[in-house]
Each structure stands twice: as C-alpha cells, then as structure tokens.
Amino acid sequence: MGISLCVFVNFLLVVVILNVFSMNTVNYVVEGAQSISKEEDMELGRQLKILNKPPIKIILSAWGDTYDCINIYKQPAFDHPLLRNHKIQMKPISELEQDRAQTSIFRARVERFPEGSVPIRMTEKQDFIRARLMSSTVSRSNDPSEYFAGMGYQNKDEKFYGATANMSVWQPNVTLDQYSLAEISIRSGWNDQSTRIHAGWMVNPMLYNNDSSVRYFIYWTAGCFNMLCPGFFQVHPEYTPDMPISDPSIYGKILNIIGYWPAEVFPLFGSVGAKRIYWGGYSRESEDGHAPQMGSGHFPLEYGYGKHGSYFTSMQYYNASGFLLDPNEKLMIKVLECKKNYDVEYFGFVEEVGHIFQYGGPGGKC
C-alpha cells in the first residue's frame, strides 16, 4: 500500500500531484475543543468571512466534513493581494474527465459538485485555532517535541524545481495530542526567512477535530494547512486537500492534479528554485513526553527487508530544465532524531524501485 507524490516547482506554478496505488485507514471521533479570547474571536470571525465564500451548494460528506461548492473563479485564493488578477491554470477537460473516471483515492463522495465549482471544506473557528497550534511544529521551527526520521538532499551546485517519491501509507496509533505523518518537502532559506512546501499524509487529531483518519495534507510558508488561508488554487472538481484517504479495498492507479500555488507566493523560490529536499516522517510527542508510532510502528528491517517497513522509493528531483533526475548517493544525508525510538536505513539505488529507504519505529519516551 502506498502513494506516489510529486511536488513540482516552475516559473509559473507549484503543482501538487498525487499518484496513488492503494492505502489503508481507520477512523474514529472523540470530543475536544479549544478556547480563545474575545479579541481573537473577532479576528477569526473576520478571517472566516474571507475564506467561507457564498456556496453554490453545500454537501455533507459521509465522514462528517462539510464541503462548500464554490465558483472556481470566486475561490479564496483571489483574496491574496498578489493574486487578484491571476488567471487560473486549468487542466484540459479531457484530463479532468479521465480523473473522474478512475478509482478515487479518497472516500466515496456522496454526490458530484455542480459544474464550474470546486470543493472547499467549510472552515470553522476551531479549525483556525487548531491549525495555529500546529503550524509552528510542521514548519520545523526547532520544536523539541517533534522528531524527524528520513533523508535530506542538498547540492551547492544545483537548485531544485521539484521532488517526487513513492511512499507507503500506514495508520500509526496516536493520542489526541500527538501526530504522525510522512511527507516530501522542498525548501529555501532557514528558520523565519525560509520558503517551504510540504505535502504528504498525516494522522493528526489535533488538526482534524479529534479525527484520526489518514488524510492527505499540504502546508506552505504562510503557516497554512490545506485551504486555511488564501494562496492555493483549487482546480479539481471533486478532490481537495484534507480529504481522508480511502478504504483498503481501493486498489488502482490514478493521477490527480488537485491544485497549485502560483509562484508569486514563493519569493525565495522564484527563478532560483529550492535548495533542499527532505523525504521522511515526523512525529510529535504528547505532553507527558511520549512520542507516537511513526509509519508502520516498526523499525526498519525489524522483520527483514521490505516486510512491515515504512518506505520511500523512487526518490527523484526536477532540475531547472524540467528533467527528472536521480540524487547523488554521496550527497544523500540521513537525518534522524530520537534514535531510541526511530531509525532510518538507506539502501541507495535498487533496480526496479530506484532510490529507497525505510524509516519509522514504535515511539516512546525520547
């Protein structure tokens, strides 16, 4: 079970592409809430008016999320000051129809969205509060409660214009104040002066109202998850960031271009590309200091090569000419935090699967 994910940067667009083989999910919901001050409540109300555009139609999904059907030319991205005159980069109708015809990676939709509209998950105040609590950790702001296990790639003589890999999808066990995820990220700059894009899957009850489904997610420099601030253009008529990944019975192969960020919102990428790529998993420990499972919950090679292991395969990157290249093995760097509970095994280039590494572990106190 796994997905193939591509994060591609060029002079015009940053496109998130999801190419899926199969996956496995479990879902449960429990109660939980956050509180805010009166001033914060007023500010969040203002932001909600910006994000929640008048819908053509409202659809309640089988998994409990509410989706607004928004006119594609009136979606929130146009409220970004740099994008008010942006012309949407649409896929050919034939490609969109092909996407509709293929097996969905997401949970079965209850009905189609009206023609000319795109699905955007209805935003509530609690969504903002949870996302704000989460944004500092996923942005890699040296949070001591977050741990990474994976591979990094940097070459001072190259700039990167995209990255891709196949990654396995698992259902790591997490408590309500933990999360576990796997992602590809491309970055330029450091700390508060950095530009970055993250895309992958996560189990994150903190972000999703105590829902522990496996969900696809995107995150970018502005400190925003999915569609929680203007900047990302939704173009697919049925699939949107943050939808739960489908049941284990789903098996197939599809290519979905869900949407994109225009290059204007990534000033450090511009024409010089990204300078670093990371493939791997993150976890965040709970308040009592216990970190959750990462990936399958097993160490690499615990049951032998390729068995019960969390993996990334076919790791490649795009250069300035748009060619997809293999990384230089000598420049691949293992990045591992909390060695007691997680590990990484890099195998280099292997026939039929390309560059491959396994990662993950059972979690615990670091």
C-alpha positions in Angstrom: 0.0 0.0 0.0 1.4 3.4 -0.9 1.1 6.6 -2.8 3.3 8.4 -5.2 3.7 12.1 -4.5 5.2 14.9 -6.6 5.8 18.4 -5.5 6.8 20.4 -8.6 8.1 24.0 -8.9 8.5 26.0 -12.0 8.4 29.7 -13.0 4.6 29.8 -13.0 3.2 27.2 -10.7 3.8 24.9 -7.8 1.7 21.9 -8.5 0.8 19.1 -6.1 0.3 15.8 -7.9 -0.9 12.6 -6.2 -0.5 9.3 -7.9 -2.0 6.5 -5.8 -1.7 2.7 -5.7 -3.5 1.6 -2.5 -4.0 2.6 1.1 -5.4 1.7 4.5 -7.3 3.8 7.0 -9.1 3.6 10.3 -11.4 6.4 11.6 -12.8 7.4 15.0 -14.0 10.6 16.5 -14.0 11.8 20.1 -14.8 15.1 21.8 -12.4 18.0 22.3 -12.3 21.8 21.9 -10.0 24.9 22.4 -10.9 28.3 23.9 -9.9 31.8 22.6 -10.1 35.4 23.8 -12.8 37.9 22.7 -10.3 39.7 20.5 -9.1 36.5 18.9 -12.7 35.5 18.3 -13.4 38.7 16.5 -10.3 38.4 14.3 -11.2 34.8 13.4 -14.7 35.9 12.5 -13.2 38.3 10.0 -11.0 35.5 8.5 -13.9 33.2 8.3 -15.8 35.7 6.1 -12.9 35.8 3.7 -12.5 32.0 3.4 -16.1 30.9 3.5 -17.4 32.2 0.2 -21.1 32.0 -0.6 -21.6 28.5 -1.9 -23.5 27.3 -4.9 -24.3 24.2 -2.9 -23.4 22.6 0.4 -22.5 18.9 0.7 -22.2 16.9 3.9 -19.8 14.0 3.4 -20.2 10.5 4.8 -17.2 11.1 7.1 -18.8 14.2 8.7 -17.0 17.1 6.9 -19.0 19.8 5.2 -17.9 21.0 1.8 -18.9 24.2 0.0 -19.3 24.1 -3.7 -17.6 27.4 -4.7 -17.5 29.1 -8.1 -13.9 28.3 -9.3 -13.4 32.0 -10.2 -14.6 33.2 -6.7 -12.5 30.9 -4.5 -10.5 32.4 -1.6 -7.1 32.4 -3.4 -8.2 35.5 -5.3 -8.2 37.4 -1.9 -4.4 37.1 -1.8 -3.1 40.6 -2.6 -0.6 39.2 -5.2 -3.2 37.1 -6.9 -6.2 39.3 -7.6 -5.5 39.3 -11.3 -4.4 35.7 -11.6 -5.6 33.6 -14.5 -6.4 30.1 -13.3 -4.2 27.4 -14.9 -6.8 24.8 -15.9 -6.2 21.2 -17.0 -7.7 20.2 -20.3 -11.3 18.9 -19.9 -10.3 15.5 -21.3 -7.8 15.1 -18.4 -10.4 16.2 -15.8 -12.9 13.7 -17.2 -10.3 11.0 -17.0 -9.7 11.8 -13.4 -13.4 11.4 -12.7 -13.5 8.0 -14.4 -10.7 6.5 -12.4 -10.8 5.0 -9.0 -10.9 7.6 -6.3 -8.1 7.6 -3.6 -10.5 9.4 -1.3 -13.6 8.2 0.5 -16.7 7.8 -1.7 -18.3 11.1 -2.4 -22.0 11.4 -1.8 -22.7 13.4 -4.9 -21.0 15.5 -7.5 -20.3 19.1 -7.2 -22.0 21.4 -9.7 -20.2 22.2 -12.9 -18.0 25.2 -12.7 -17.5 24.8 -8.9 -14.7 23.3 -6.8 -15.0 21.6 -3.3 -13.6 23.6 -0.4 -14.0 22.3 3.1 -16.1 24.6 5.2 -13.9 26.4 7.8 -14.9 26.9 11.4 -13.2 28.9 14.1 -11.9 25.8 15.8 -10.1 24.9 12.5 -8.1 28.1 12.8 -7.3 27.5 16.4 -6.1 24.0 15.8 -4.1 25.0 12.8 -2.4 27.8 14.6 -1.3 25.4 17.3 0.1 23.1 14.7 1.8 25.4 12.3 4.9 26.1 14.4 5.7 22.4 14.6 5.2 21.3 11.0 7.2 24.4 9.9 10.3 22.8 11.6 10.9 25.7 14.0 13.2 23.6 16.1 10.4 22.4 18.3 11.9 19.9 20.8 8.7 17.9 20.9 8.9 17.0 17.2 11.1 14.3 15.7 12.1 13.6 12.1 13.4 10.4 10.5 14.3 10.4 6.9 16.7 11.6 4.2 17.8 15.0 3.1 19.4 16.1 -0.1 21.4 19.3 -0.9 23.9 20.1 -3.6 25.5 23.6 -3.6 25.9 23.4 -7.4 22.2 22.7 -8.0 18.8 24.3 -7.5 15.7 22.0 -7.3 12.4 22.6 -9.1 10.5 19.7 -7.7 10.8 16.4 -5.9 8.9 13.1 -6.1 8.8 9.7 -4.4 6.5 6.7 -3.7 5.7 6.4 -0.1 3.9 3.8 2.0 0.7 4.7 3.8 0.0 3.4 7.4 -2.3 4.0 10.3 0.1 4.9 13.2 -1.5 4.9 16.6 -1.6 8.4 18.1 -3.2 10.0 21.2 -5.3 13.2 20.9 -2.2 15.5 21.5 0.2 13.7 19.1 0.5 13.4 15.4 2.4 11.3 12.9 3.0 11.9 9.2 5.1 11.2 6.1 5.9 13.9 3.5 8.1 15.4 0.8 9.2 18.9 1.4 11.2 21.4 -0.7 12.8 24.4 0.9 14.9 27.6 0.6 16.3 29.7 3.4 16.3 29.0 7.1 14.0 29.4 10.1 11.8 32.5 9.8 13.3 33.5 6.5 12.6 30.3 4.7 10.2 29.3 1.9 8.8 25.8 2.0 6.2 23.4 0.7 5.1 20.2 2.4 2.8 17.6 1.0 2.0 14.0 2.2 -0.3 12.2 4.5 -0.9 12.6 8.2 -2.8 11.2 11.2 -3.5 14.3 13.3 -6.4 14.5 15.7 -5.1 17.9 16.9 -5.7 19.4 13.4 -8.8 17.5 12.4 -11.1 17.9 15.4 -10.0 14.7 17.2 -10.5 12.7 14.0 -7.7 10.1 13.5 -8.3 9.3 9.8 -5.3 9.2 7.5 -5.6 12.4 5.4 -3.7 13.9 2.6 -2.4 17.4 3.5 -0.4 20.3 2.1 1.3 23.0 4.1 3.2 26.1 3.0 5.3 29.1 4.0 2.5 31.3 5.2 1.9 28.8 8.1 -1.2 27.5 6.4 -2.6 23.9 6.2 -4.6 23.0 3.2 -7.1 25.8 2.3 -6.9 27.7 5.6 -5.6 30.9 4.0 -5.7 32.4 0.5 -3.0 31.3 -1.9 -3.6 27.8 -3.1 -5.9 27.5 -6.2 -8.2 24.5 -6.1 -8.8 23.2 -9.7 -10.0 19.6 -9.4 -13.8 19.4 -9.4 -14.1 16.7 -6.8 -11.0 16.2 -4.7 -9.4 18.7 -2.3 -6.6 18.8 0.3 -7.5 17.3 3.7 -9.9 14.6 2.4 -9.4 11.3 4.1 -7.6 8.6 2.1 -9.8 5.7 1.1 -10.5 2.2 2.3 -8.1 -0.7 1.9 -10.3 -2.2 -0.7 -9.4 0.5 -3.1 -6.6 -0.5 -5.5 -5.7 1.2 -8.6 -3.6 3.9 -10.1 -4.7 7.5 -10.8 -3.1 10.8 -11.3 -4.9 13.8 -9.8 -3.8 17.4 -10.1 -5.7 18.8 -7.2 -4.5 22.4 -7.4 -1.5 24.7 -7.3 0.2 27.7 -5.7 1.2 30.4 -8.1 4.9 31.3 -8.0 4.2 34.8 -6.7 3.6 33.5 -3.2 7.1 31.9 -3.0 9.5 34.8 -3.3 12.6 32.8 -2.4 11.9 30.1 -5.0 11.3 32.4 -7.9 13.7 31.6 -10.7 16.4 30.0 -8.5 14.4 27.0 -7.3 14.7 25.3 -3.9 17.9 24.4 -2.2 17.0 21.4 -0.1 14.7 18.4 -0.3 13.6 16.2 2.5 11.8 12.8 2.4 10.6 11.2 5.6 8.3 11.0 8.6 7.6 13.3 11.5 6.1 12.7 14.9 5.1 14.9 17.8 5.2 13.7 21.4 2.3 14.2 23.9 2.6 16.5 26.9 3.8 13.6 29.0 6.8 13.2 26.7 5.8 10.1 24.8 6.2 10.1 21.1 3.8 8.1 18.9 4.4 5.4 16.3 6.0 6.6 13.0 5.0 4.9 9.8 4.1 1.2 10.4 5.3 1.4 14.1 8.2 -0.9 13.3 11.9 -0.3 13.0 13.4 -0.7 9.5 14.5 -4.3 8.9 12.7 -5.5 12.1 11.1 -8.3 10.1 13.6 -8.2 7.2 13.9 -6.1 4.2 10.6 -4.8 2.8 8.5 -6.5 5.4 6.2 -4.3 7.6 8.5 -1.4 6.8 7.6 2.2 6.1 9.4 3.2 2.9 10.1 5.9 0.4 11.1 4.7 -3.1 11.8 6.2 -6.5 13.1 9.4 -4.9 14.0 11.9 -7.6 14.1 15.6 -8.3 13.5 18.1 -11.1 16.2 20.4 -12.4 15.9 23.8 -14.0 15.4 22.2 -17.4 12.5 20.1 -16.2 14.3 16.8 -16.3 13.7 14.3 -13.6 17.0 13.1 -12.1 18.2 10.6 -9.5 20.0 12.1 -6.5 23.7 11.6 -6.0 24.0 8.9 -3.3 27.1 10.6 -1.9 25.1 13.7 -1.1 22.1 11.9 0.5 22.2 12.6 4.2 20.4 10.6 6.9 18.5 12.8 9.3 17.4 11.1 12.5 16.1 12.4 15.7 15.2 10.3 18.8 17.4 7.4 17.8 16.0 5.4 20.7 12.5 5.2 19.1 13.1 5.6 15.4 15.6 4.6 12.7 16.4 5.1 9.0 18.0 2.6 6.6 19.1 4.0 3.2 19.8 1.4 0.6 20.8 3.7 -2.3 19.7 2.8 -5.8 17.9 -0.5 -6.2 16.8 -1.9 -9.5 13.0 -1.6 -10.2 12.4 0.7 -7.2 15.0 3.4 -7.6 16.4 5.2 -4.5 14.9 3.7 -1.4 15.0 4.0 2.3 12.9 2.6 5.2 12.1 4.6 8.3 10.0 4.6 11.4 9.6 3.0 14.8 7.4 2.3 17.8 7.7 5.6 19.5 8.0 6.1 23.3 10.0 8.5 25.5 13.0 10.1 23.9 
